[in-house]
Amino acid sequence: MSAIQKVVATPEAAALIKQLKMLHGELMFHQSGGCCDGSQPMCFQKGEFRTGDSDVLLGTLEGSEFYMAADQYQYWKHTQLIIDVTKGRGSSFSLEIPLGFRFLLRSRVFTDEEFEMVNNNSA
C-alpha cells in the first residue's frame, strides 16, 4: 500500500497551484480555524505567513507546504484533506482571489488502517 497523505489536491487545484507558482514563485498554504473565509485554505508566497508552534505541517501540494492550526487539526486529524478550487471570489488575501477562484476544503474520513498508518508515519 502506498503512503497515505494527510493533504492532497484535486487536479484542478494542482493546476491552479502551478499557475500561481509561475506568477508568484514558491508558495505555502495555511488552514486556520477562523470563521467565514478565514476557514478556507489560504495560499501565500512562501514565508509571507508566519507559522509557529501552534501550526502543524500536514504535507505538501505541488511542492508547497500546507499548515493547519493545531487546535483545528484536532478536529480534522481523522480525515484526509482534499484541496479543491471553485470559481468565485472569496474575501481573503489568498493569492488565487484576483484570478477569480478560491480554494476550498473537502475531506474524507480515513479508514482505521489508514489512520493507523498516518499516525505511525507522523511519529
Backbone as XML, in Angstrom:
<?xml version="1.0"?>
<chain id="A" units="angstrom">
  <residue number="1" name="MET">
    <atom name="N" x="0.846" y="-1.178" z="0.000"/>
    <atom name="CA" x="0.000" y="0.000" z="0.000"/>
    <atom name="C" x="0.894" y="1.245" z="0.000"/>
  </residue>
  <residue number="2" name="SER">
    <atom name="N" x="0.554" y="2.242" z="-0.809"/>
    <atom name="CA" x="1.347" y="3.466" z="-0.876"/>
    <atom name="C" x="1.117" y="4.319" z="0.362"/>
  </residue>
  <residue number="3" name="ALA">
    <atom name="N" x="2.023" y="5.252" z="0.578"/>
    <atom name="CA" x="1.918" y="6.132" z="1.740"/>
    <atom name="C" x="0.628" y="6.945" z="1.686"/>
  </residue>
  <residue number="4" name="ILE">
    <atom name="N" x="0.000" y="7.079" z="2.826"/>
    <atom name="CA" x="-1.234" y="7.849" z="2.925"/>
    <atom name="C" x="-0.852" y="9.298" z="3.189"/>
  </residue>
  <residue number="5" name="GLN">
    <atom name="N" x="-1.438" y="10.195" z="2.436"/>
    <atom name="CA" x="-1.156" y="11.614" z="2.594"/>
    <atom name="C" x="-2.282" y="12.279" z="3.366"/>
  </residue>
  <residue number="6" name="LYS">
    <atom name="N" x="-1.918" y="13.201" z="4.266"/>
    <atom name="CA" x="-2.916" y="13.923" z="5.045"/>
    <atom name="C" x="-3.610" y="14.986" z="4.223"/>
  </residue>
  <residue number="7" name="VAL">
    <atom name="N" x="-2.910" y="15.509" z="3.211"/>
    <atom name="CA" x="-3.477" y="16.564" z="2.380"/>
    <atom name="C" x="-3.125" y="16.292" z="0.919"/>
  </residue>
  <residue number="8" name="VAL">
    <atom name="N" x="-4.125" y="16.415" z="0.046"/>
    <atom name="CA" x="-3.940" y="16.204" z="-1.394"/>
    <atom name="C" x="-4.696" y="17.299" z="-2.138"/>
  </residue>
  <residue number="9" name="ALA">
    <atom name="N" x="-4.364" y="17.476" z="-3.395"/>
    <atom name="CA" x="-5.042" y="18.466" z="-4.241"/>
    <atom name="C" x="-5.766" y="17.752" z="-5.373"/>
  </residue>
  <residue number="10" name="THR">
    <atom name="N" x="-6.921" y="18.268" z="-5.741"/>
    <atom name="CA" x="-7.596" y="17.773" z="-6.936"/>
    <atom name="C" x="-6.765" y="18.204" z="-8.146"/>
  </residue>
  <residue number="11" name="PRO">
    <atom name="N" x="-6.965" y="17.586" z="-9.298"/>
    <atom name="CA" x="-6.226" y="18.023" z="-10.489"/>
    <atom name="C" x="-6.436" y="19.507" z="-10.806"/>
  </residue>
  <residue number="12" name="GLU">
    <atom name="N" x="-7.648" y="20.011" z="-10.589"/>
    <atom name="CA" x="-7.932" y="21.421" z="-10.850"/>
    <atom name="C" x="-7.163" y="22.326" z="-9.888"/>
  </residue>
  <residue number="13" name="ALA">
    <atom name="N" x="-7.127" y="21.945" z="-8.621"/>
    <atom name="CA" x="-6.380" y="22.729" z="-7.640"/>
    <atom name="C" x="-4.882" y="22.662" z="-7.932"/>
  </residue>
  <residue number="14" name="ALA">
    <atom name="N" x="-4.388" y="21.492" z="-8.316"/>
    <atom name="CA" x="-2.965" y="21.351" z="-8.646"/>
    <atom name="C" x="-2.596" y="22.248" z="-9.824"/>
  </residue>
  <residue number="15" name="ALA">
    <atom name="N" x="-3.455" y="22.326" z="-10.825"/>
    <atom name="CA" x="-3.184" y="23.187" z="-11.985"/>
    <atom name="C" x="-3.140" y="24.657" z="-11.567"/>
  </residue>
  <residue number="16" name="LEU">
    <atom name="N" x="-4.051" y="25.069" z="-10.686"/>
    <atom name="CA" x="-4.049" y="26.458" z="-10.219"/>
    <atom name="C" x="-2.810" y="26.747" z="-9.378"/>
  </residue>
  <residue number="17" name="ILE">
    <atom name="N" x="-2.399" y="25.796" z="-8.556"/>
    <atom name="CA" x="-1.178" y="25.978" z="-7.761"/>
    <atom name="C" x="0.019" y="26.175" z="-8.678"/>
  </residue>
  <residue number="18" name="LYS">
    <atom name="N" x="0.121" y="25.373" z="-9.729"/>
    <atom name="CA" x="1.227" y="25.521" z="-10.687"/>
    <atom name="C" x="1.197" y="26.903" z="-11.341"/>
  </residue>
  <residue number="19" name="GLN">
    <atom name="N" x="0.014" y="27.365" z="-11.695"/>
    <atom name="CA" x="-0.126" y="28.695" z="-12.288"/>
    <atom name="C" x="0.310" y="29.777" z="-11.298"/>
  </residue>
  <residue number="20" name="LEU">
    <atom name="N" x="-0.104" y="29.651" z="-10.055"/>
    <atom name="CA" x="0.270" y="30.633" z="-9.034"/>
    <atom name="C" x="1.773" y="30.625" z="-8.779"/>
  </residue>
  <residue number="21" name="LYS">
    <atom name="N" x="2.386" y="29.447" z="-8.837"/>
    <atom name="CA" x="3.844" y="29.368" z="-8.651"/>
    <atom name="C" x="4.574" y="30.090" z="-9.776"/>
  </residue>
  <residue number="22" name="MET">
    <atom name="N" x="4.041" y="30.004" z="-10.987"/>
    <atom name="CA" x="4.652" y="30.713" z="-12.113"/>
    <atom name="C" x="4.551" y="32.221" z="-11.918"/>
  </residue>
  <residue number="23" name="LEU">
    <atom name="N" x="3.461" y="32.678" z="-11.330"/>
    <atom name="CA" x="3.239" y="34.107" z="-11.113"/>
    <atom name="C" x="3.967" y="34.657" z="-9.888"/>
  </residue>
  <residue number="24" name="HIS">
    <atom name="N" x="4.051" y="33.848" z="-8.831"/>
    <atom name="CA" x="4.496" y="34.358" z="-7.529"/>
    <atom name="C" x="5.726" y="33.667" z="-6.951"/>
  </residue>
  <residue number="25" name="GLY">
    <atom name="N" x="6.210" y="32.619" z="-7.581"/>
    <atom name="CA" x="7.336" y="31.876" z="-7.011"/>
    <atom name="C" x="6.857" y="30.828" z="-6.015"/>
  </residue>
  <residue number="26" name="GLU">
    <atom name="N" x="7.726" y="30.486" z="-5.074"/>
    <atom name="CA" x="7.395" y="29.446" z="-4.094"/>
    <atom name="C" x="6.209" y="29.876" z="-3.235"/>
  </residue>
  <residue number="27" name="LEU">
    <atom name="N" x="5.365" y="28.882" z="-2.897"/>
    <atom name="CA" x="4.123" y="29.141" z="-2.175"/>
    <atom name="C" x="4.070" y="28.362" z="-0.867"/>
  </residue>
  <residue number="28" name="MET">
    <atom name="N" x="3.098" y="28.718" z="-0.052"/>
    <atom name="CA" x="2.761" y="27.968" z="1.150"/>
    <atom name="C" x="1.255" y="28.107" z="1.383"/>
  </residue>
  <residue number="29" name="PHE">
    <atom name="N" x="0.704" y="27.173" z="2.133"/>
    <atom name="CA" x="-0.716" y="27.198" z="2.462"/>
    <atom name="C" x="-0.899" y="27.169" z="3.971"/>
  </residue>
  <residue number="30" name="HIS">
    <atom name="N" x="-1.980" y="27.791" z="4.423"/>
    <atom name="CA" x="-2.352" y="27.717" z="5.832"/>
    <atom name="C" x="-3.865" y="27.593" z="5.929"/>
  </residue>
  <residue number="31" name="GLN">
    <atom name="N" x="-4.291" y="26.681" z="6.775"/>
    <atom name="CA" x="-5.714" y="26.467" z="7.053"/>
    <atom name="C" x="-5.934" y="26.813" z="8.514"/>
  </residue>
  <residue number="32" name="SER">
    <atom name="N" x="-6.664" y="27.880" z="8.759"/>
    <atom name="CA" x="-6.913" y="28.281" z="10.144"/>
    <atom name="C" x="-8.291" y="27.814" z="10.567"/>
  </residue>
  <residue number="33" name="GLY">
    <atom name="N" x="-8.627" y="28.094" z="11.794"/>
    <atom name="CA" x="-9.944" y="27.750" z="12.305"/>
    <atom name="C" x="-10.844" y="28.956" z="12.362"/>
  </residue>
  <residue number="34" name="GLY">
    <atom name="N" x="-10.526" y="29.983" z="11.594"/>
    <atom name="CA" x="-11.313" y="31.215" z="11.629"/>
    <atom name="C" x="-12.698" y="31.016" z="11.053"/>
  </residue>
  <residue number="35" name="CYS">
    <atom name="N" x="-13.481" y="32.054" z="11.157"/>
    <atom name="CA" x="-14.836" y="31.982" z="10.616"/>
    <atom name="C" x="-14.836" y="32.479" z="9.170"/>
  </residue>
  <residue number="36" name="CYS">
    <atom name="N" x="-15.912" y="32.247" z="8.492"/>
    <atom name="CA" x="-16.125" y="32.749" z="7.130"/>
    <atom name="C" x="-14.986" y="32.315" z="6.211"/>
  </residue>
  <residue number="37" name="ASP">
    <atom name="N" x="-14.432" y="33.256" z="5.438"/>
    <atom name="CA" x="-13.350" y="32.891" z="4.520"/>
    <atom name="C" x="-12.073" y="32.546" z="5.260"/>
  </residue>
  <residue number="38" name="GLY">
    <atom name="N" x="-11.986" y="32.879" z="6.547"/>
    <atom name="CA" x="-10.813" y="32.511" z="7.332"/>
    <atom name="C" x="-10.687" y="31.022" z="7.531"/>
  </residue>
  <residue number="39" name="SER">
    <atom name="N" x="-11.755" y="30.284" z="7.237"/>
    <atom name="CA" x="-11.706" y="28.840" z="7.387"/>
    <atom name="C" x="-11.433" y="28.127" z="6.065"/>
  </residue>
  <residue number="40" name="GLN">
    <atom name="N" x="-11.112" y="28.880" z="5.031"/>
    <atom name="CA" x="-10.747" y="28.264" z="3.758"/>
    <atom name="C" x="-9.227" y="28.160" z="3.691"/>
  </residue>
  <residue number="41" name="PRO">
    <atom name="N" x="-8.708" y="27.254" z="2.860"/>
    <atom name="CA" x="-7.259" y="27.194" z="2.690"/>
    <atom name="C" x="-6.761" y="28.497" z="2.081"/>
  </residue>
  <residue number="42" name="MET">
    <atom name="N" x="-5.731" y="29.047" z="2.673"/>
    <atom name="CA" x="-5.167" y="30.313" z="2.207"/>
    <atom name="C" x="-3.807" y="30.048" z="1.578"/>
  </residue>
  <residue number="43" name="CYS">
    <atom name="N" x="-3.555" y="30.633" z="0.425"/>
    <atom name="CA" x="-2.311" y="30.474" z="-0.312"/>
    <atom name="C" x="-1.525" y="31.788" z="-0.251"/>
  </residue>
  <residue number="44" name="PHE">
    <atom name="N" x="-0.258" y="31.681" z="0.137"/>
    <atom name="CA" x="0.618" y="32.840" z="0.263"/>
    <atom name="C" x="1.944" y="32.565" z="-0.436"/>
  </residue>
  <residue number="45" name="GLN">
    <atom name="N" x="2.701" y="33.616" z="-0.720"/>
    <atom name="CA" x="4.083" y="33.413" z="-1.121"/>
    <atom name="C" x="4.793" y="32.796" z="0.081"/>
  </residue>
  <residue number="46" name="LYS">
    <atom name="N" x="5.714" y="31.889" z="-0.186"/>
    <atom name="CA" x="6.420" y="31.199" z="0.891"/>
    <atom name="C" x="7.047" y="32.224" z="1.838"/>
  </residue>
  <residue number="47" name="GLY">
    <atom name="N" x="6.787" y="32.051" z="3.135"/>
    <atom name="CA" x="7.323" y="32.928" z="4.154"/>
    <atom name="C" x="6.477" y="34.152" z="4.443"/>
  </residue>
  <residue number="48" name="GLU">
    <atom name="N" x="5.458" y="34.399" z="3.635"/>
    <atom name="CA" x="4.603" y="35.574" z="3.841"/>
    <atom name="C" x="3.707" y="35.416" z="5.066"/>
  </residue>
  <residue number="49" name="PHE">
    <atom name="N" x="3.374" y="34.182" z="5.398"/>
    <atom name="CA" x="2.571" y="33.905" z="6.592"/>
    <atom name="C" x="3.489" y="33.262" z="7.613"/>
  </residue>
  <residue number="50" name="ARG">
    <atom name="N" x="3.541" y="33.815" z="8.787"/>
    <atom name="CA" x="4.433" y="33.298" z="9.823"/>
    <atom name="C" x="3.759" y="32.133" z="10.542"/>
  </residue>
  <residue number="51" name="THR">
    <atom name="N" x="4.389" y="30.967" z="10.495"/>
    <atom name="CA" x="3.895" y="29.804" z="11.220"/>
    <atom name="C" x="4.666" y="29.702" z="12.538"/>
  </residue>
  <residue number="52" name="GLY">
    <atom name="N" x="4.096" y="28.950" z="13.457"/>
    <atom name="CA" x="4.738" y="28.793" z="14.758"/>
    <atom name="C" x="4.413" y="27.453" z="15.377"/>
  </residue>
  <residue number="53" name="ASP">
    <atom name="N" x="4.654" y="27.356" z="16.670"/>
    <atom name="CA" x="4.421" y="26.111" z="17.396"/>
    <atom name="C" x="2.959" y="25.687" z="17.387"/>
  </residue>
  <residue number="54" name="SER">
    <atom name="N" x="2.072" y="26.612" z="17.109"/>
    <atom name="CA" x="0.642" y="26.294" z="17.103"/>
    <atom name="C" x="0.158" y="25.840" z="15.727"/>
  </residue>
  <residue number="55" name="ASP">
    <atom name="N" x="1.096" y="25.578" z="14.807"/>
    <atom name="CA" x="0.741" y="25.113" z="13.460"/>
    <atom name="C" x="1.344" y="23.736" z="13.211"/>
  </residue>
  <residue number="56" name="VAL">
    <atom name="N" x="0.617" y="22.916" z="12.453"/>
    <atom name="CA" x="1.036" y="21.562" z="12.118"/>
    <atom name="C" x="1.289" y="21.492" z="10.613"/>
  </residue>
  <residue number="57" name="LEU">
    <atom name="N" x="2.455" y="21.007" z="10.213"/>
    <atom name="CA" x="2.752" y="20.777" z="8.798"/>
    <atom name="C" x="2.116" y="19.448" z="8.404"/>
  </residue>
  <residue number="58" name="LEU">
    <atom name="N" x="1.146" y="19.502" z="7.498"/>
    <atom name="CA" x="0.422" y="18.292" z="7.096"/>
    <atom name="C" x="1.024" y="17.614" z="5.881"/>
  </residue>
  <residue number="59" name="GLY">
    <atom name="N" x="1.742" y="18.365" z="5.068"/>
    <atom name="CA" x="2.312" y="17.804" z="3.854"/>
    <atom name="C" x="2.548" y="18.903" z="2.850"/>
  </residue>
  <residue number="60" name="THR">
    <atom name="N" x="2.659" y="18.511" z="1.590"/>
    <atom name="CA" x="2.886" y="19.486" z="0.531"/>
    <atom name="C" x="1.898" y="19.277" z="-0.604"/>
  </residue>
  <residue number="61" name="LEU">
    <atom name="N" x="1.623" y="20.368" z="-1.305"/>
    <atom name="CA" x="0.807" y="20.355" z="-2.522"/>
    <atom name="C" x="1.656" y="20.963" z="-3.619"/>
  </residue>
  <residue number="62" name="GLU">
    <atom name="N" x="1.993" y="20.187" z="-4.615"/>
    <atom name="CA" x="2.839" y="20.668" z="-5.711"/>
    <atom name="C" x="4.111" y="21.317" z="-5.161"/>
  </residue>
  <residue number="63" name="GLY">
    <atom name="N" x="4.675" y="20.719" z="-4.109"/>
    <atom name="CA" x="5.903" y="21.220" z="-3.512"/>
    <atom name="C" x="5.722" y="22.360" z="-2.533"/>
  </residue>
  <residue number="64" name="SER">
    <atom name="N" x="4.489" y="22.766" z="-2.279"/>
    <atom name="CA" x="4.202" y="23.883" z="-1.372"/>
    <atom name="C" x="3.689" y="23.345" z="-0.038"/>
  </residue>
  <residue number="65" name="GLU">
    <atom name="N" x="4.334" y="23.768" z="1.056"/>
    <atom name="CA" x="3.958" y="23.289" z="2.376"/>
    <atom name="C" x="2.539" y="23.710" z="2.739"/>
  </residue>
  <residue number="66" name="PHE">
    <atom name="N" x="1.838" y="22.800" z="3.425"/>
    <atom name="CA" x="0.464" y="23.047" z="3.859"/>
    <atom name="C" x="0.407" y="22.891" z="5.373"/>
  </residue>
  <residue number="67" name="TYR">
    <atom name="N" x="0.055" y="23.985" z="6.056"/>
    <atom name="CA" x="-0.037" y="24.015" z="7.511"/>
    <atom name="C" x="-1.485" y="24.182" z="7.952"/>
  </residue>
  <residue number="68" name="MET">
    <atom name="N" x="-1.755" y="23.701" z="9.159"/>
    <atom name="CA" x="-3.060" y="23.896" z="9.770"/>
    <atom name="C" x="-2.841" y="24.255" z="11.234"/>
  </residue>
  <residue number="69" name="ALA">
    <atom name="N" x="-3.683" y="25.146" z="11.751"/>
    <atom name="CA" x="-3.624" y="25.484" z="13.167"/>
    <atom name="C" x="-3.825" y="24.201" z="13.979"/>
  </residue>
  <residue number="70" name="ALA">
    <atom name="N" x="-3.001" y="24.007" z="15.011"/>
    <atom name="CA" x="-3.007" y="22.764" z="15.790"/>
    <atom name="C" x="-4.375" y="22.469" z="16.398"/>
  </residue>
  <residue number="71" name="ASP">
    <atom name="N" x="-5.054" y="23.480" z="16.924"/>
    <atom name="CA" x="-6.366" y="23.224" z="17.510"/>
    <atom name="C" x="-7.376" y="22.799" z="16.451"/>
  </residue>
  <residue number="72" name="GLN">
    <atom name="N" x="-7.259" y="23.355" z="15.258"/>
    <atom name="CA" x="-8.129" y="22.960" z="14.144"/>
    <atom name="C" x="-7.807" y="21.524" z="13.708"/>
  </residue>
  <residue number="73" name="TYR">
    <atom name="N" x="-6.523" y="21.186" z="13.702"/>
    <atom name="CA" x="-6.097" y="19.841" z="13.292"/>
    <atom name="C" x="-6.720" y="18.776" z="14.188"/>
  </residue>
  <residue number="74" name="GLN">
    <atom name="N" x="-6.937" y="19.058" z="15.449"/>
    <atom name="CA" x="-7.548" y="18.073" z="16.351"/>
    <atom name="C" x="-8.923" y="17.635" z="15.843"/>
  </residue>
  <residue number="75" name="TYR">
    <atom name="N" x="-9.635" y="18.520" z="15.181"/>
    <atom name="CA" x="-10.946" y="18.181" z="14.617"/>
    <atom name="C" x="-10.833" y="17.413" z="13.298"/>
  </residue>
  <residue number="76" name="TRP">
    <atom name="N" x="-9.737" y="17.634" z="12.569"/>
    <atom name="CA" x="-9.592" y="17.096" z="11.223"/>
    <atom name="C" x="-8.633" y="15.908" z="11.138"/>
  </residue>
  <residue number="77" name="LYS">
    <atom name="N" x="-7.999" y="15.509" z="12.228"/>
    <atom name="CA" x="-6.931" y="14.513" z="12.161"/>
    <atom name="C" x="-7.403" y="13.144" z="11.683"/>
  </residue>
  <residue number="78" name="HIS">
    <atom name="N" x="-8.675" y="12.877" z="11.706"/>
    <atom name="CA" x="-9.216" y="11.594" z="11.245"/>
    <atom name="C" x="-9.576" y="11.613" z="9.764"/>
  </residue>
  <residue number="79" name="THR">
    <atom name="N" x="-9.264" y="12.721" z="9.100"/>
    <atom name="CA" x="-9.664" y="12.864" z="7.703"/>
    <atom name="C" x="-8.494" y="13.212" z="6.800"/>
  </residue>
  <residue number="80" name="GLN">
    <atom name="N" x="-8.638" y="12.854" z="5.549"/>
    <atom name="CA" x="-7.715" y="13.332" z="4.519"/>
    <atom name="C" x="-8.307" y="14.622" z="3.974"/>
  </residue>
  <residue number="81" name="LEU">
    <atom name="N" x="-7.504" y="15.666" z="3.971"/>
    <atom name="CA" x="-7.952" y="16.951" z="3.447"/>
    <atom name="C" x="-7.737" y="16.967" z="1.941"/>
  </residue>
  <residue number="82" name="ILE">
    <atom name="N" x="-8.758" y="17.344" z="1.215"/>
    <atom name="CA" x="-8.709" y="17.400" z="-0.240"/>
    <atom name="C" x="-8.906" y="18.857" z="-0.627"/>
  </residue>
  <residue number="83" name="ILE">
    <atom name="N" x="-7.860" y="19.462" z="-1.157"/>
    <atom name="CA" x="-7.927" y="20.861" z="-1.543"/>
    <atom name="C" x="-8.452" y="20.934" z="-2.968"/>
  </residue>
  <residue number="84" name="ASP">
    <atom name="N" x="-9.532" y="21.675" z="-3.128"/>
    <atom name="CA" x="-10.186" y="21.829" z="-4.415"/>
    <atom name="C" x="-10.260" y="23.317" z="-4.728"/>
  </residue>
  <residue number="85" name="VAL">
    <atom name="N" x="-10.792" y="23.654" z="-5.852"/>
    <atom name="CA" x="-10.908" y="25.049" z="-6.265"/>
    <atom name="C" x="-12.278" y="25.246" z="-6.912"/>
  </residue>
  <residue number="86" name="THR">
    <atom name="N" x="-12.810" y="26.443" z="-6.772"/>
    <atom name="CA" x="-14.084" y="26.774" z="-7.397"/>
    <atom name="C" x="-14.008" y="28.198" z="-7.934"/>
  </residue>
  <residue number="87" name="LYS">
    <atom name="N" x="-14.829" y="28.490" z="-8.920"/>
    <atom name="CA" x="-14.902" y="29.861" z="-9.412"/>
    <atom name="C" x="-15.573" y="30.721" z="-8.370"/>
  </residue>
  <residue number="88" name="GLY">
    <atom name="N" x="-15.151" y="31.942" z="-8.299"/>
    <atom name="CA" x="-15.740" y="32.873" z="-7.342"/>
    <atom name="C" x="-14.664" y="33.546" z="-6.533"/>
  </residue>
  <residue number="89" name="ARG">
    <atom name="N" x="-15.013" y="34.701" z="-6.023"/>
    <atom name="CA" x="-14.048" y="35.480" z="-5.260"/>
    <atom name="C" x="-14.363" y="35.366" z="-3.780"/>
  </residue>
  <residue number="90" name="GLY">
    <atom name="N" x="-13.408" y="34.891" z="-3.037"/>
    <atom name="CA" x="-13.532" y="34.921" z="-1.592"/>
    <atom name="C" x="-13.062" y="36.283" z="-1.114"/>
  </residue>
  <residue number="91" name="SER">
    <atom name="N" x="-13.277" y="36.573" z="0.145"/>
    <atom name="CA" x="-12.823" y="37.862" z="0.679"/>
    <atom name="C" x="-11.636" y="37.615" z="1.595"/>
  </residue>
  <residue number="92" name="SER">
    <atom name="N" x="-10.511" y="37.269" z="0.988"/>
    <atom name="CA" x="-9.308" y="36.989" z="1.762"/>
    <atom name="C" x="-8.096" y="37.511" z="1.004"/>
  </residue>
  <residue number="93" name="PHE">
    <atom name="N" x="-6.931" y="37.302" z="1.582"/>
    <atom name="CA" x="-5.682" y="37.724" z="0.957"/>
    <atom name="C" x="-5.016" y="36.587" z="0.201"/>
  </residue>
  <residue number="94" name="SER">
    <atom name="N" x="-5.713" y="35.493" z="-0.004"/>
    <atom name="CA" x="-5.153" y="34.341" z="-0.691"/>
    <atom name="C" x="-4.842" y="34.693" z="-2.146"/>
  </residue>
  <residue number="95" name="LEU">
    <atom name="N" x="-3.744" y="34.180" z="-2.661"/>
    <atom name="CA" x="-3.230" y="34.591" z="-3.974"/>
    <atom name="C" x="-4.134" y="34.262" z="-5.158"/>
  </residue>
  <residue number="96" name="GLU">
    <atom name="N" x="-5.017" y="33.288" z="-5.028"/>
    <atom name="CA" x="-5.871" y="32.920" z="-6.162"/>
    <atom name="C" x="-7.047" y="33.868" z="-6.355"/>
  </residue>
  <residue number="97" name="ILE">
    <atom name="N" x="-7.389" y="34.657" z="-5.356"/>
    <atom name="CA" x="-8.584" y="35.502" z="-5.385"/>
    <atom name="C" x="-8.607" y="36.441" z="-6.596"/>
  </residue>
  <residue number="98" name="PRO">
    <atom name="N" x="-7.516" y="37.162" z="-6.910"/>
    <atom name="CA" x="-7.571" y="38.064" z="-8.073"/>
    <atom name="C" x="-7.801" y="37.347" z="-9.411"/>
  </residue>
  <residue number="99" name="LEU">
    <atom name="N" x="-7.556" y="36.043" z="-9.452"/>
    <atom name="CA" x="-7.773" y="35.280" z="-10.684"/>
    <atom name="C" x="-9.224" y="34.811" z="-10.826"/>
  </residue>
  <residue number="100" name="GLY">
    <atom name="N" x="-10.065" y="35.128" z="-9.820"/>
    <atom name="CA" x="-11.474" y="34.745" z="-9.893"/>
    <atom name="C" x="-11.757" y="33.346" z="-9.396"/>
  </residue>
  <residue number="101" name="PHE">
    <atom name="N" x="-10.863" y="32.805" z="-8.573"/>
    <atom name="CA" x="-11.032" y="31.470" z="-7.993"/>
    <atom name="C" x="-10.813" y="31.552" z="-6.489"/>
  </residue>
  <residue number="102" name="ARG">
    <atom name="N" x="-11.214" y="30.480" z="-5.815"/>
    <atom name="CA" x="-10.861" y="30.345" z="-4.410"/>
    <atom name="C" x="-10.700" y="28.866" z="-4.094"/>
  </residue>
  <residue number="103" name="PHE">
    <atom name="N" x="-9.724" y="28.594" z="-3.244"/>
    <atom name="CA" x="-9.526" y="27.219" z="-2.795"/>
    <atom name="C" x="-10.592" y="26.887" z="-1.769"/>
  </residue>
  <residue number="104" name="LEU">
    <atom name="N" x="-10.961" y="25.617" z="-1.705"/>
    <atom name="CA" x="-11.889" y="25.145" z="-0.696"/>
    <atom name="C" x="-11.446" y="23.788" z="-0.198"/>
  </residue>
  <residue number="105" name="LEU">
    <atom name="N" x="-11.965" y="23.429" z="0.935"/>
    <atom name="CA" x="-11.565" y="22.199" z="1.597"/>
    <atom name="C" x="-12.671" y="21.166" z="1.504"/>
  </residue>
  <residue number="106" name="ARG">
    <atom name="N" x="-12.300" y="19.985" z="1.057"/>
    <atom name="CA" x="-13.184" y="18.821" z="1.095"/>
    <atom name="C" x="-12.451" y="17.803" z="1.962"/>
  </residue>
  <residue number="107" name="SER">
    <atom name="N" x="-13.117" y="16.768" z="2.356"/>
    <atom name="CA" x="-12.425" y="15.775" z="3.187"/>
    <atom name="C" x="-13.069" y="14.410" z="3.027"/>
  </residue>
  <residue number="108" name="ARG">
    <atom name="N" x="-12.327" y="13.422" z="3.451"/>
    <atom name="CA" x="-12.863" y="12.066" z="3.552"/>
    <atom name="C" x="-12.255" y="11.444" z="4.798"/>
  </residue>
  <residue number="109" name="VAL">
    <atom name="N" x="-13.039" y="10.679" z="5.510"/>
    <atom name="CA" x="-12.591" y="10.051" z="6.750"/>
    <atom name="C" x="-11.648" y="8.901" z="6.395"/>
  </residue>
  <residue number="110" name="PHE">
    <atom name="N" x="-10.502" y="8.855" z="7.102"/>
    <atom name="CA" x="-9.571" y="7.746" z="6.919"/>
    <atom name="C" x="-10.211" y="6.448" z="7.387"/>
  </residue>
  <residue number="111" name="THR">
    <atom name="N" x="-9.866" y="5.346" z="6.736"/>
    <atom name="CA" x="-10.225" y="4.040" z="7.280"/>
    <atom name="C" x="-9.387" y="3.837" z="8.544"/>
  </residue>
  <residue number="112" name="ASP">
    <atom name="N" x="-9.740" y="2.867" z="9.363"/>
    <atom name="CA" x="-8.961" y="2.590" z="10.570"/>
    <atom name="C" x="-7.509" y="2.278" z="10.211"/>
  </residue>
  <residue number="113" name="GLU">
    <atom name="N" x="-7.312" y="1.502" z="9.146"/>
    <atom name="CA" x="-5.960" y="1.138" z="8.729"/>
    <atom name="C" x="-5.174" y="2.364" z="8.258"/>
  </residue>
  <residue number="114" name="GLU">
    <atom name="N" x="-5.821" y="3.230" z="7.487"/>
    <atom name="CA" x="-5.161" y="4.453" z="7.021"/>
    <atom name="C" x="-4.800" y="5.364" z="8.184"/>
  </residue>
  <residue number="115" name="PHE">
    <atom name="N" x="-5.717" y="5.512" z="9.139"/>
    <atom name="CA" x="-5.464" y="6.380" z="10.284"/>
    <atom name="C" x="-4.259" y="5.879" z="11.084"/>
  </residue>
  <residue number="116" name="GLU">
    <atom name="N" x="-4.186" y="4.566" z="11.244"/>
    <atom name="CA" x="-3.034" y="3.992" z="11.955"/>
    <atom name="C" x="-1.735" y="4.255" z="11.192"/>
  </residue>
  <residue number="117" name="MET">
    <atom name="N" x="-1.778" y="4.111" z="9.872"/>
    <atom name="CA" x="-0.581" y="4.377" z="9.059"/>
    <atom name="C" x="-0.169" y="5.851" z="9.157"/>
  </residue>
  <residue number="118" name="VAL">
    <atom name="N" x="-1.127" y="6.765" z="9.091"/>
    <atom name="CA" x="-0.834" y="8.183" z="9.179"/>
    <atom name="C" x="-0.195" y="8.502" z="10.531"/>
  </residue>
  <residue number="119" name="ASN">
    <atom name="N" x="-0.743" y="7.952" z="11.595"/>
    <atom name="CA" x="-0.199" y="8.211" z="12.931"/>
    <atom name="C" x="1.185" y="7.602" z="13.110"/>
  </residue>
  <residue number="120" name="ASN">
    <atom name="N" x="1.412" y="6.426" z="12.556"/>
    <atom name="CA" x="2.737" y="5.810" z="12.660"/>
    <atom name="C" x="3.771" y="6.572" z="11.852"/>
  </residue>
  <residue number="121" name="ASN">
    <atom name="N" x="3.365" y="7.151" z="10.719"/>
    <atom name="CA" x="4.301" y="7.924" z="9.881"/>
    <atom name="C" x="4.589" y="9.297" z="10.473"/>
  </residue>
  <residue number="122" name="SER">
    <atom name="N" x="3.712" y="9.795" z="11.344"/>
    <atom name="CA" x="3.880" y="11.120" z="11.931"/>
    <atom name="C" x="4.804" y="11.116" z="13.132"/>
  </residue>
  <residue number="123" name="ALA">
    <atom name="N" x="5.061" y="9.944" z="13.671"/>
    <atom name="CA" x="5.871" y="9.883" z="14.905"/>
    <atom name="C" x="7.325" y="10.163" z="14.642"/>
  </residue>
</chain>
